[in-house]
Amino acid sequence: MNRSRLRSSNITVAMSIALVLFLLGLFGLIVVNSSDYADHLKNQFEIEAFFKEAKDKKDREQEPELQQAFVDSLRLKHHFVRTVKYVNKEEALVSARQLLGLSAEDEALFEEGIFPPSVVMTIRPQYVDSARIDSITRVVASYDIIESVNNTSTLAAIYQRIDTIIYWLVGLAVLFLVISVILINNSIRLKIFSKRFTIKTMQLVGAKRRFIVRPFMLQAFVLGLVGALIALLALGALWWFAAPYLDMVFWHDKFIWLIAAVLLTGVLIAMLSTFWATWKYLRLRTDQLYYS
């Protein structure tokens, strides 16, 4: 009966640790993928600047070379530029036709050269916020060769809001970590509470504190590790089914830190809670065990 109770107690503690760590890991999974998705969106952020058209017909013949030279110089002049692409009039016409959903036969609807050439720039993620994008827009528009620049500050503000949401998620993850510590600590303390008379008996017959604490610490390490592994297996199974539906990769480098955090949290909290609870009963008098 005692072995059955001990086995049941260990299973209860391990599953409690696994459940708490699963919820903590799920929160971490959301934070990691939200940050990764936000970076992906920022890497797709583009600014398009349209070139002026020369009034003189002779100058128009030299325009493509001058515009290409300007495009090539942008990445060297400005560190906020990640990639640049020159879009000539023919490519602009094809893009417009695709955007409007028109077929090749509908090209006659457009006058020749109606769409101006442009330069499309992708911006480095750290510069994608409304204030910096407005400043970048003014810098690009200040060149004499540029006619106008697409106003993208509203889109940059949306990306900035995504960063704010991620910061809130990180804050909630920290709060949930504190709650996890409290819940795991309570589970361990209840387990040690049931062993308080055994702990005091060993102390009364002359066992040293280090000798008494060691088996409880070893058991706490095993329970914390088992609980963490169960939580990671459940998270892996959940993400295996969820990743294809969310159109996300199953693995990327940040997951190794999440796995390490779950393992470390489970083992450390279990061992520290066991040490504090065991040490508490070692310091109590025998008569205090009945109402502690």
N, C-alpha and C positions, 0 to 999 in steps of 0.2 A: 504493500500500500504506500509506503514511504517513497519507494522508487517510482511508482506511478505518479504520485503527487509531484515529485521532483521533476520528472520528465514533462508533466503537464505544465509546471511552472516555467521551465526553460522554454518550452514551445511558445507559451503565452508571451514571455518577455521578448523572444526573438521575433515573433510576428508583430508585436507592438512596435519594436524598433524598425522592422521592415516597412510597416504601414506608414509610419511617420517619415522615414527616409524616402519612401516612394513619393509622397506628396511634396516633400522638399525638392527631390530630384525633378519632379514634374514641373515645379515652379522654375527651377533652374533651366530646364529644357526650353520652357517658353521664353525666358530671358535671353538665352544664347541664340535661339533661332530668330527672335525679334531683332536682336542686334545685327545678326547676319543678314536678315532680310532688309533692314534699314540701310546697311552698307551697300547691298546690291542695288537698291533703289537710287542711292546717291551716285553710284558709279554710272547709272544710266542718265543722270541729269545732263541736259544739253542746253547750250545757248547758240542761237543762230543769228548771224549778222549778215545783212544784205549789202552788196556792193553798189556804189553809185555807177550810173551809166554815163559814159563820156558823151558830150554833145557833138564833138567833131568826129566824123566818120573815120579819119585816119587814126585817131587815138583809140577808137573801138577795136581796131585790129591788134593793138598792143595790150589791150585790157587783160586777156587771159594770162599772159606772162606776168604782168604786174600783180594781178590778184593771187596767182600761185606763189609768187615770191613773198607776198605779204603773209599768206597762210603759213609758209615754211618758217617765217620769222617769229610767229606768235608764240610757239612753244619755247623758243630761246629767250624771248623778251619777258614772258610772264610765267611765274612758277605756279600760278593757280590753274594753268591749262594742263589737262591730262592727255587728251588726244585732240587732233584737229583734222578736219576733212574739207576739201574744196569741192563744192557742188557747182558745176557749170550749168549753162542754160538748158542743155539737152537733158541732163540728169534731173534738173528742177522740173522740167516738163513731165518726165516719167514719174517722179514722185507725186506731182499734182494729180496725174491721171490715176495712180493707185489710190491716193487719198480720197478722190471723188468717186472711185469705183467705176471709172469709164474704160471702155475698150479701146483698142488701137484705132478703130474706125472713127472714133469721136475726136481724134486729134485735130480734125478740121475746125472744131469749135473754138480752138485757141489760135490766136494770132502768133506768128513766129516771133520768138524771143520775148513773149509776154511775161515770163517768169524770170526774175533777175538771178544772177549767180550769187552764191552765198558761201560763208564759211561756218561749219558746224563744229562747235567746241564742246567737249565733255570736261567737266570741272572736277578737280580733286575733291573727295568727300568732305575733308575738313573745312572747305570753303563754302559748303552748301548750307547757307542760312540766309534769311531775307536781307539782312544788312550788308553782308559781303557780296551777295549777288547784285544788289543795287549798285554797289561800288564798282564791281567788275563790269556791269553793263555800261556805266558812265565812262570807264576807261576805254572800252572797245568802241563805243560810239564817238569818242573824241577824235578818232583817226579820220582824216579827210577822205579816205577812200571808202568809208562806210556810210551808207545811206540811213539805215535804221537797224535796231537790235530788238529782237523779240523780248517782250516784258515777261519775265519768268519769276518775278519775286513772290507771287502768290504760291506757286508750286514749291519754291524754296521754303516758304513759311510752313507749308504742310510737312515737308521733310523735317523741319526744325521741331514741329509738334511731335513727330515720331520719336525724336531723341528725348523729348520731355517725358513721353509715355514710358520709354525704356528706363529712364532714371527712376520713375515711380515704381516700376516693376522691380528694379534692383532694391529699392527701399523696402518694398513689401517682402521680397525674398529674405532680406536681413531680419525683418520682423518675424517671418515664419520660421527662420532658423532659431530665434530665441524661444519661440513657442515649442519647437521640436526638442530643444534642450530640456525644457521644463517637463514635457510629456515623457521623454525617455528617462529622465532622472526620477520621475515619480514611479515608473514601472520598475526600475532597479531598486529603489528604496523599499517598495512593497515586497520584493523578493528577499532582500536582506532582512527586512523586519521579521519575516517568518523564520529566519535563522538566528535571531538575536540570542536565544538561550544557548544554542550550540556554540556561538562565538564566545559568550561569557563563560561557559563551562570549560572550553579549551583554555581560556585565560586563567581560570581559577586553578587548573591542574598544572600550571607552570609553563604553558606554551608562550613563546615570544610573539609579540604583535606582528612582526614581519612574517613569521611562520603561519599565523592565522590568516593574514590578509592575502598571502600569495595565491592559494587556490581560488579564492573569490575573484582575484584580479585576472587569473588565467581563464576562468569561466566567463568573466565579463568580456574579455578579448574575443573569445570564441563566439559568444552570443552577438556581440556587436558586429563581428565580421560576417557571420551567417545572415543576420538581419540586413546588412548592407548589400550582400550578394543577392539575396532574394529581391530586394528593392531594385537593384540594377537589372536583374533578369526580367522583372515585370516592366520596367521602363523600356528595356530593349525590345520586348515583345510588342509593347504599345506603339513605339516609334516605328517598328518594322511595318506595321499595318497602316499607321497614320501618314508616314512620309510620302508615299506615292499619291495619296489623295490631296496632300498639301503642296505637291509639286516641289518637294525639297529633297536634297541628298540625304542618304541614310547616315553618312558619317562625314564629319569634318574635324579639323584639328582641335577645336575648342571643347569637344566632347571629352577629351582625355582629362581636362581639368575638372569637368563635372563629375566624372567617374571617381577621380582622386578625392574630390570634396565629399562625395557621398560615403566612400570607404572610411576616410579619415574622421568624418563626423560621427559615424556609427561607432567606430572603435573607441575614439577618444571620450565621447560622452558616456558610453557604457563603463569604461574603466574608471573615469573620474568620479562618476556617480557611485560606483561600487566602493571606491576608496573612501569617499566622504561618509557614506552610510555605514560601512564597516568600522571605520575609525570612531564614529559617533558612539556605537555600542561598546567599543572597547574602553571608552572613557567614562561610561556610566557605571554607577554602583548597581549591585544586583537588585536592590529593591526598586530602582528606577526603571528597570526593564518592563515592569507591569503597567506603567502609565506613560511610557515614552512614545 
